[in-house]
Amino acid sequence: MKLWPSKYNYYYRLDSNYTFLNNFLTGAVDLIESSIWDLMLGKEFNKVDLGPLSNLTERGYYYKGSGEEEKLFQKLYKNFLKKAIERPIKYVICPTYSCNLRCTYCFEKDLPGNPNKDMDMDMLDGALNGIKEVSKKISKKIGAVELFGGEPILPKNKDKVKAILDFAAANGANTTIVTNGVFAGDFIDIFKPAGDNIEMLQITLDGPKKIHDSRRKTPSGKGSFSEICRSIDRLLENNINTNARINIDNDNIEYLPEIYDFMKDKGWMEHSSFKSKPSLVTDHSTLEYIEPIIPEDMMLEKLISIYDRYPELEKAFGFYSFKPIRHIIDILNGAPNVSPRYFNCESNLLELYIFCPDGYIYTCPESIGNKDIAIGKFYPKLELYEDRMSLWRSRDIISMEKCRECCFAPICGGGCPFASIATSGGKEPVCERFQEVLDTFLKHRGNKIVERFAGN
């Protein structure tokens, strides 16, 4: 018998009894006896019982014909494109490039100096009308509205924030707000009437007070921890959905237990309107790792070491900051429709339109202010740049040759499009350390998968 192995197989030998399998095209995840898998790798198919052999072909680890996987790949791609038509569009409004903080790792350091850094009400009206026009052009409804910056929740922006919230509600769209949180407590009077229409405020806490204040401070050097905590208290008192994001890198990851204990002691962790999760600090302007940003597998090792000492944190925070682990956990937890990612993110699919105070429209938060890769302009009138839009839209794992031979392509989608545009003009994939991350995760947590699914 002749069989063809899938090019999208990932496997990790957990121990002498079990090997972990994942096929990134079909989404299949399995535990297989290591002895059987060794025979499959050695192409000794005649020694494998019919049951396991049939299972491995049915789930896409092996094919009976040389072209069968390519047919499946193309079929799933067509299905993906059909579903993409129905995917919602998110509109982001940056009322200002100004910010009251100077965070050490901010990717927007140059924006506050932009001469066109604030929207007036006339420009905001232009942005809101532009959103309606874009929705009409692409025949999609306004799926969601997000406030971003700079820092959108500044006292000078209060009228504009209210206008945006009213616009979202009138168009049946939920709102999210990405804010440093310093002034969020002063906006309760306009947040509270919006009620459940505000999906969440994302606010960053980077550790206990001393650590946070060393990273997220005002231009004068004053810390922001106390003001942000007061804001979170006020938001939760009014049952406004709040997500505390903990940006972690090599400088502050060891302080996760302290910030967790702080949030728990405050009563936030038990509040129905509160969520918190760590998020890796990244720099997509370069392909190098520059301290305190270190490779993801090294960060994972450090995080697992912390979780081993503080198991409660693993239950609270998990591993969702790591994309390939999130993919596996979603499947193991029964997530429906885990399909391949032919594109990397919503910017790739032009599902994100960001309206900024320089009058331009961008499709990636990290690209704002860079007019050379803006996808359009909305002020004084709407213009969309088809050539720029095509630059983002054309990056998929079909068009990039290196991706066609990579087993991780269906969960990577070619890597960050902004990083690719910044480093290679968008022509090359940006490869992440998925192999190292998954190997590290299964080295330390594979035993739990065996206990859960093999009954050991």
C-alpha positions in Angstrom: 0.0 0.0 0.0 1.2 3.5 -0.8 0.2 6.5 1.2 1.2 10.2 1.0 1.8 12.0 4.3 0.2 15.5 4.7 2.6 18.4 4.5 0.6 20.0 7.4 1.3 17.3 10.0 2.8 18.3 13.4 3.8 15.6 15.9 5.5 15.5 19.3 6.4 12.3 21.1 5.0 12.8 24.6 6.5 9.6 26.0 7.0 6.0 25.0 3.3 5.4 25.0 1.8 8.4 23.2 2.6 10.8 20.4 0.6 14.0 20.0 -0.7 14.7 16.4 -2.2 17.8 14.9 -3.0 18.4 11.3 -3.2 22.2 10.6 -5.2 21.9 7.5 -8.0 19.7 8.7 -7.8 20.8 12.4 -7.5 17.2 13.6 -5.9 16.6 17.0 -5.2 13.1 18.2 -3.1 11.0 20.6 -1.7 7.9 18.9 0.3 5.1 20.3 4.0 6.0 19.7 4.7 2.5 18.4 2.1 2.9 15.6 3.3 6.4 14.7 6.9 5.1 14.5 5.7 2.6 11.9 3.9 5.3 10.0 7.0 7.5 9.9 9.0 4.5 8.7 6.4 3.9 5.9 5.8 0.4 7.3 2.1 0.7 6.6 1.5 -3.1 6.2 2.3 -3.5 9.9 -0.3 -1.1 11.0 -3.8 -2.4 11.9 -6.6 -1.4 9.6 -8.4 0.7 12.3 -5.6 3.1 13.1 -4.6 3.3 9.4 -8.2 4.2 8.4 -8.4 6.8 11.1 -5.2 8.5 10.1 -6.4 8.8 6.5 -9.9 9.9 7.4 -8.5 12.7 9.6 -6.1 14.0 7.0 -2.7 12.8 8.3 -2.2 10.6 5.2 -3.8 10.4 1.7 -4.3 7.6 -0.7 -3.6 9.8 -3.7 -0.8 12.3 -4.4 -3.1 15.1 -5.3 -5.9 14.6 -2.7 -4.5 17.1 -0.2 -4.2 19.9 -2.8 -7.8 19.3 -3.8 -8.9 19.6 -0.1 -6.7 22.7 0.3 -8.4 24.5 -2.6 -11.8 23.4 -1.5 -11.3 24.7 2.0 -10.0 28.0 0.5 -13.1 28.5 -1.6 -15.2 27.8 1.5 -13.2 30.3 3.4 -13.7 33.0 0.8 -17.5 32.4 0.8 -17.6 32.7 4.5 -15.4 35.8 4.4 -18.1 37.7 2.5 -20.3 37.4 5.6 -17.6 38.4 8.1 -18.3 41.7 9.9 -16.3 44.9 9.4 -14.9 46.8 12.3 -14.4 50.6 12.1 -11.9 52.3 14.3 -11.9 56.0 15.1 -8.8 57.7 16.5 -10.1 61.1 17.7 -6.5 62.1 18.5 -2.9 61.1 18.2 -2.2 62.9 21.5 -1.5 60.8 24.6 -1.0 61.6 28.3 1.5 58.8 28.8 4.9 57.9 27.4 5.0 54.1 27.8 8.4 52.6 27.3 7.4 50.1 24.6 4.9 52.1 22.7 4.9 51.6 18.9 3.3 55.1 18.5 6.1 57.2 20.0 6.1 59.6 17.0 2.4 60.2 16.8 1.9 62.8 19.5 4.3 65.0 17.4 2.2 64.7 14.3 1.0 68.3 13.3 -2.4 66.9 12.4 -3.0 65.1 15.7 -6.5 66.1 16.7 -9.9 65.7 15.0 -12.3 68.6 15.3 -16.0 68.0 15.2 -16.1 68.7 11.4 -13.5 66.0 10.8 -15.3 63.6 13.1 -18.5 64.1 11.1 -16.4 63.3 8.0 -15.2 60.1 9.6 -18.7 59.0 10.6 -20.0 59.8 7.1 -17.0 58.0 5.7 -17.9 54.9 7.7 -21.4 54.9 6.2 -20.0 55.4 2.7 -17.4 52.6 3.0 -20.1 50.3 4.3 -22.3 51.1 1.3 -19.4 50.6 -1.1 -18.5 47.2 0.2 -22.1 46.2 0.9 -21.5 45.3 4.5 -23.1 46.6 7.6 -21.2 48.3 10.4 -20.2 45.4 12.5 -18.4 47.1 15.4 -16.9 50.5 16.3 -13.7 50.9 18.3 -12.1 53.9 19.8 -8.3 54.0 19.6 -5.5 56.5 19.6 -3.2 58.0 20.8 -5.3 58.1 23.8 -9.0 58.5 22.9 -10.3 59.0 26.5 -8.8 62.5 27.1 -11.0 65.2 28.7 -10.8 67.3 25.6 -12.4 64.5 23.6 -15.5 64.0 25.7 -18.0 65.4 23.3 -16.4 63.4 20.4 -16.4 60.2 22.4 -20.1 60.7 23.2 -20.8 61.3 19.5 -19.0 58.1 18.5 -20.9 56.1 21.1 -24.2 57.6 19.9 -23.3 56.8 16.3 -22.5 53.2 17.1 -25.7 52.7 19.0 -27.8 54.3 16.2 -26.2 51.8 13.7 -26.7 48.7 15.9 -22.9 48.3 16.5 -21.2 47.4 19.7 -18.3 49.6 20.9 -14.9 48.7 22.3 -12.5 51.3 23.7 -8.7 50.8 23.9 -7.5 53.2 26.5 -4.8 53.6 29.1 -7.6 54.2 31.6 -6.2 57.2 33.4 -9.3 59.4 32.7 -11.8 56.5 32.1 -13.5 57.1 35.5 -14.3 60.7 34.4 -16.4 59.4 31.5 -18.9 57.3 33.5 -21.6 59.8 32.8 -21.5 59.0 29.1 -20.4 55.3 29.4 -23.3 54.4 31.7 -26.1 55.4 29.3 -24.4 53.3 26.6 -24.8 50.3 28.9 -24.4 46.9 27.2 -23.6 48.6 23.9 -20.0 49.0 25.2 -18.5 45.6 24.7 -15.5 46.5 26.8 -12.9 49.0 27.8 -9.4 47.5 27.4 -7.1 49.0 30.0 -3.5 48.1 30.6 -1.9 47.2 34.0 1.7 46.1 33.6 2.3 44.8 37.1 2.2 46.0 40.7 2.5 49.7 41.2 6.3 50.0 41.2 6.7 48.0 38.0 3.7 49.5 36.2 4.8 53.1 37.1 8.3 52.4 35.7 6.8 51.5 32.3 3.6 53.6 31.9 4.3 57.1 33.0 3.5 60.7 32.1 5.9 62.9 30.2 7.0 64.3 33.6 7.8 60.8 34.8 4.9 60.4 37.1 3.4 56.9 37.3 -0.2 56.1 36.3 -1.0 53.0 38.4 -3.2 54.7 41.1 -5.3 56.7 38.6 -5.9 53.7 36.5 -7.0 51.6 39.5 -9.4 54.3 40.6 -10.9 54.3 37.0 -11.3 50.5 37.1 -13.0 50.8 40.5 -15.5 53.3 39.1 -16.1 51.3 35.9 -16.9 48.1 37.9 -19.1 50.0 40.3 -21.2 50.9 37.3 -21.0 47.4 35.8 -19.1 48.6 32.7 -17.2 45.8 31.0 -13.5 46.1 31.7 -10.6 44.1 30.4 -7.3 44.6 32.2 -4.5 43.7 29.7 -1.1 42.9 31.2 1.6 43.5 28.6 4.4 41.1 29.4 8.0 41.0 28.4 11.3 39.8 29.9 11.3 42.8 32.3 8.0 42.2 34.1 6.8 38.7 33.6 8.0 37.6 37.0 5.6 40.1 38.6 2.5 38.3 37.2 1.7 36.7 40.6 1.8 40.1 42.3 -0.5 41.9 39.9 -2.9 38.8 40.1 -2.9 39.0 43.9 -3.6 42.7 43.7 -6.5 42.3 41.3 -7.9 39.4 43.4 -7.6 41.4 46.7 -9.4 44.3 45.0 -12.3 42.0 44.3 -12.0 42.5 40.5 -11.3 38.9 39.5 -14.7 37.8 40.9 -16.6 40.7 39.3 -18.9 39.7 36.4 -17.8 42.8 34.4 -14.1 42.2 34.7 -11.6 40.1 32.7 -7.9 40.0 32.6 -5.2 38.4 30.4 -1.5 38.7 29.7 -0.4 39.8 26.2 3.0 39.5 24.7 4.8 42.8 23.9 5.8 42.7 20.3 7.7 44.8 17.8 6.6 44.3 14.2 8.9 46.9 12.8 11.8 44.5 12.9 12.4 40.8 12.7 15.0 40.9 15.5 14.4 40.2 19.2 15.6 43.2 21.2 15.5 43.1 25.0 13.2 43.1 26.8 11.3 41.3 23.9 12.6 37.8 23.7 11.5 34.8 21.6 8.1 33.4 22.4 9.3 30.0 23.4 11.6 31.6 26.0 8.7 33.6 27.3 6.6 30.5 27.4 9.3 28.7 29.5 9.2 31.5 32.0 5.4 31.6 32.1 5.2 27.9 32.7 7.8 28.2 35.5 5.5 30.8 37.1 2.4 28.6 36.6 4.2 25.6 38.2 4.8 27.7 41.3 1.4 29.4 41.2 -1.2 27.0 39.7 -4.0 29.4 40.3 -2.5 31.7 37.7 -2.6 29.1 35.0 -6.3 28.6 35.6 -6.9 32.4 35.5 -4.7 33.4 32.6 -4.0 30.2 30.5 -1.9 30.3 27.4 -4.0 32.3 25.0 -1.2 34.8 24.3 0.5 32.1 22.2 -1.3 31.6 18.9 -0.4 28.0 18.1 -1.3 26.9 21.7 -4.6 28.8 21.4 -5.3 26.9 18.2 -4.8 23.5 20.0 -6.7 24.5 23.1 -9.7 25.7 21.1 -9.9 22.3 19.3 -9.4 20.3 22.6 -12.2 22.4 24.2 -14.6 21.6 21.3 -14.5 24.8 19.4 -16.6 24.5 16.2 -15.3 25.2 12.8 -11.6 25.4 13.4 -10.7 26.1 9.8 -7.3 27.0 8.2 -6.2 30.6 8.1 -5.3 31.5 4.6 -4.7 35.1 5.7 -3.0 36.2 8.9 -5.4 38.8 10.4 -8.4 41.1 9.8 -6.1 43.7 8.2 -5.1 41.2 5.6 -8.8 40.8 4.7 -9.5 44.5 4.9 -12.0 44.0 7.7 -10.6 46.9 9.6 -10.9 50.5 8.6 -9.1 53.0 10.9 -10.1 56.7 10.6 -7.3 58.9 11.9 -6.9 62.7 12.6 -4.5 63.1 9.7 -7.5 62.5 7.5 -6.3 59.1 6.3 -7.7 55.6 6.6 -5.5 52.7 7.6 -6.2 49.0 8.0 -3.6 48.0 10.8 -3.3 49.8 14.1 0.5 49.6 13.9 0.5 51.3 10.5 -1.4 54.5 11.6 0.5 57.7 10.8 2.4 56.0 7.9 0.6 57.7 5.0 2.6 55.6 2.5 0.6 52.5 3.3 -2.7 54.2 4.1 -5.6 52.5 2.2 -7.5 55.7 1.7 -8.5 59.2 2.8 -11.8 60.3 4.2 -11.3 64.1 4.7 -12.3 66.3 3.1 -13.9 63.6 0.9 -13.7 59.8 0.7 -11.1 58.2 -1.5 -10.0 54.5 -1.3 -6.6 53.5 -2.8 -7.1 50.2 -4.6 -3.4 49.6 -5.2 -2.7 50.0 -1.4 -5.7 47.8 -0.5 -4.4 45.2 -2.9 -1.1 45.2 -1.1 -2.8 43.9 2.1 -5.3 41.7 0.4 -2.9 39.8 -1.8 -0.8 38.4 1.1 -2.0 34.9 1.7 -0.5 31.5 2.0 -1.3 30.7 -1.6 0.6 33.6 -3.1 3.7 33.2 -1.0 5.8 30.2 -2.2 7.5 29.6 1.2 4.1 29.2 2.8 3.0 26.4 0.5 5.7 24.1 1.9 5.3 25.1 5.6 3.3 22.8 7.9 2.3 25.8 10.0 1.0 27.9 7.2 -2.7 27.1 7.8 -2.6 28.5 11.4 0.0 31.3 10.6 -1.5 32.8 7.5 1.9 34.1 6.4 2.7 36.1 9.5 2.1 39.7 10.4 1.3 41.7 7.1 2.5 44.9 8.6 5.9 43.3 9.6 6.2 41.9 6.1 5.4 45.3 4.5 7.9 47.0 6.9 10.7 44.6 6.2 10.2 43.2 2.7 7.6 45.3 1.0 5.0 42.7 1.7 6.5 40.0 -0.5 7.8 37.6 2.0 6.2 35.7 4.9 7.1 36.6 8.5 7.8 33.3 10.2 7.0 32.9 13.8 8.4 30.3 16.2 5.4 28.0 16.2 7.5 24.8 16.2 9.5 25.9 19.3 6.4 27.2 21.1 4.4 24.0 20.5 7.4 21.8 21.4 7.9 23.8 24.7 4.2 23.6 25.6 3.9 19.9 25.0 7.2 19.2 26.8 5.7 20.7 29.9 1.9 20.2 29.5 1.6 17.2 27.3 1.1 15.0 30.3 -2.1 16.9 31.1 -3.4 16.2 27.6 -2.7 12.5 28.1 -4.4 12.5 31.5 -7.5 14.2 30.1 -7.9 12.1 26.9 -6.2 8.8 27.5 -7.5 8.3 31.0 -4.1 7.8 32.6 
